[in-house]
Amino acid sequence: MGIPLRVLLVEDSEDDAFLILRELQRGGYQVTFERIDTPTAMKTAIAGQIWDIVICDYSMPTFSAPAALKQVKESGLDLPFIIVSGTIGEDTAVAAMKAGAHDYIIKGNLARLIPAVARELREAQVRRERKQAEEQIKASLQEKEVLLKEIHHRVKNNLQIISSLLNLQAEYIKDNQALEVFKDSQNRIESMALIHEKLYQSQDLAKINFADYIQDLVTNLFYSYNVNSSAISLKMNVEEVFLAIDAAIPCGLIINELISNSLKYAFPQR
């Protein structure tokens, strides 16, 4: 029992096709084939069946190897493409290989056909396995990205819940100093929540645009301290810089403290 091999044979000569098929059978292959020699037939064959390899004559009355190779490339299929033809110039052979043909064999020397077919089938299998591995890695990364976004979203929501609970508790506190402590705690928590919000909304889940973060943080603080925007204005001179979460959180807390202290103590008439 031979090795199954589905061959799309692009050849206008029945005699040459017979010699190629006989050589493949001698090499231990059980060949299933279709012989075509026109662009339309090539297109139909590629779309209608699954092939392991394309063996193509270089020049035919109504078709050619470059045109056949172009159709294979346009189909998106990764098929070994071997040219088996009469003598052609070295420049022509090199051009065909650069265009994507995997080998060129002279019809008068078919002894090279079986090794070339075996080699290209192995390499095609390696490419398929590599592609499958890359697709699995890509799918895994996408799953991790979704999971990471969900984590940042949940952390942000949990921090917002804590902030809301502090706000509810603050309604029962009459001591102004204690209220200030609660407000400071809320602002710190919300500064961290804002970082997680920025992370799950960003394309890069590892870093945030810290300039955008500062703008939103300051807006939240102005609202928290009931700042009159006509009395106090903020001028920012911040370059666009991207920070990872391990740097963004402490930097965010530092800026939160700086702005909060400025609003509390620098403008007594605000």
N, C-alpha and C positions, 0 to 999 in steps of 0.2 A: 504494500500500500504506500503510494507516494505522498509527499507533502502537498496538501491542498494549496493551490496558487491561482488567484483570480487575476488574469492578465487582460488589460485593455491594449490590444495590438493595433497600432496605427500604422497601417501598411497597405499599399495599393497592389502589391504583387502577391498572388496566391502562392507562388513557388517559394518566395522568400519567407512568407509567413509560415509555410510548412517546415522549412529548415529551422526557423527559430523555435517553433513549437516542439519539433523533434529533439532539438538540443536541450530544451527545458525538461522534457520527459526523460532523456538520458541522464540528466542531472538529478533525477529522483523526485521530480515534481509531478503532481497530478493536476494537470492544467485545465482550468475552466477559462474560456476566452471569448472575446468578441473582436472581430476584425472590422475596422472602420477606416475610411480614408477621406472624409469630408468634415468641414467644421460643424455642420448641423448634426451629423451622426455622433461626433465627439461630444457635443453639448448634451445630446439625449443620453448617451451612454454614461456620462459622468453623473447626470442627475438621476438616472434610473436604477443604477446598481452600485454595489460596493466593490471596489477594486483594491488589490494589493500592490499593483505595480503597473506602470505605463511603459511599454516598449514601442518606440516610434522611429519610423524612417525619417530621414532628414528632409528629403524633397519628394513631393508627389504632385501629380498634375493639378489638383485642386486644393492641396493642403501642404503644410510644412511643419517641421518640428518646432520652430519658434512660435508659430501660431497655436499649435497644440499645447505647448508649455504655458503660453499665456492663458489659455482657457483653464488649465489646471490651477494656476495661481489665482485666477479670478474666482474660482469655485471655493477657495479657502481650504481645499484638501491638501494634506501633507502626504503626497504620493511619490514614491521613488520614480524618477523619470530617466530612462536609459535610451539613448539614441543608438540605433543599430542601422548603419547606412553604408553606402559605398564610400570611397575615398573622397574626403573633402579637405579643404585647406586648413592649415593649423590655426590661422586666425579665426576661421569660422567655428572650429571646434572649441577654441578658447572662449569665444563670444557666447556660444551655447551654454558652456559650463558656468560662465559668469551670470547668465540669465536665470540659472537655476537647475539646469540639467545635471544629473548626478554622475553620469558617465557617458562615454562615447566609445562604441565598439564598431569595428569595421566588419562588414558582412562576410568578408573572406576569411575572418579569423574569429569564429564564434567560440573558440576555446575559452575566451575570457568572459563569455556571457554568464556562465553558472557562478563563478566566483563573484562577479559584479552583482548579480541578482541577490546572492546570499548576503553579501556585505550590506547592500542597500536596504534589504528587508530587516537586518539586524539594527541598522542605524535608525530606520523608521520606527522600529519598536522602542528604541531608546528615547527617541524624540517624543513618542506618545506617552511613555511612562513619565518623562520629565514634565510634559505638559499637564498630565493628570496630577502629579505631585504639586506643581505650581498652582493648579486650580484648587487643590485641597488646602494648600497653605493660604491662598487668597480667601477661600470660604471661611477658614478658621480665623483669619484676621478680621474678617467682616463680623463674625459672631462675637469676637472679643471686643470689637469696636462698639457693637450694639450693647453688649453687657457693660462696658465701661461707661457709656453714655447713661445707661439706666442707673448705674451706681452713683454717678455724679448727680443725676436728677433726684434720686432718693435721699442722698446726703443733704442736698440743698433743701428738699422738702422737710426733712427732719430738723434741720437747723431753723427753718422758718417756724415750725411748730414750737420749738423751744422759745424762740423769740416771742411768739404769740402768747405762750403761757406766762412768760415774764411780764408781758404787757397786761395780761389779765390780773396777775398778782399785784402789779403796781397800782391798780385801781383801789386796793384796800390799804395802801400805805399812805400815811399822812405826813410822815417825816420827809422834808425836802431833801435832806442829805441822802437818805435811803433811796428816794426816787431817782436821784442823780446816779447812784450806783447801779440801779436797775437799768436806767437809760444807757449808761456806758456799756453795760453787759450786753444789752440788746444790739447796740451798734457794732460791737465787736463780733457778735454772732452773725449779724447780717453782712458784715464785711467778708466773713468766710463763706457764707452762703452765696454771696454774689460771685465769688471765684468759681464755685462749683457750677453755678448757673452759666457762667461764661464758658466753662470747659465743655459742658454737654451741648452747648449751642454752637461751638466752634468746629471747624473742619479738622483742626489738629487737636486731638484730645489730650495731648501732652502739655500744651502751652497755651497761654492766653495773651491777647494784646493788652499789655498793662496800661497803655495810655487810655484805651477805651474803658478799662476797668476803673481807673482813677476818676474819670469823668462821671461815671455812674455812681461811684462811691460818694463823691462829693455832692452830687445831686441828692442822694439819699440822706446824707448828713444835714444838708441845708433844710430838707423837709423835716427831719427829726427834731431839729432845734428851732423850728418855726422862724427861720431867718428871712428877714425882709430883703428881697433881692434888689430892691431899689436903694437900700442903705449899704448893703455889702455885696460886692461883686468879686468873682474869682477869675484871675488870669492864670492860665496854665501854659507852661512852656515845657512840654514833655515830649521827648522823642519816641517814635514808635519802637517799642522793645517788647519782645515776647519772653515770658517767664514761665518756667515749669511750676507745678503746684507747690513743690517743697520750698521754692523761693517766693512764690506769689503770696502765700498765706502770711508768712511773717512780715513781708513788705507791706501787704495790705493792712495788717494790724498796726504797723508803725505809722502809716499814712492816716489811718483812722484816728489814732491818738493825736497826731499833730493837728489835723483839721478840727477834731472835737475840742481840743484845748484852746485852739485859736478862736473858735466860735463861742466858747464858754467864757473865756477870760480876756480876750483882746478887744471885744466890742461890747462893753457893758450897756450901751444905749441901743443895741440892735432891736 
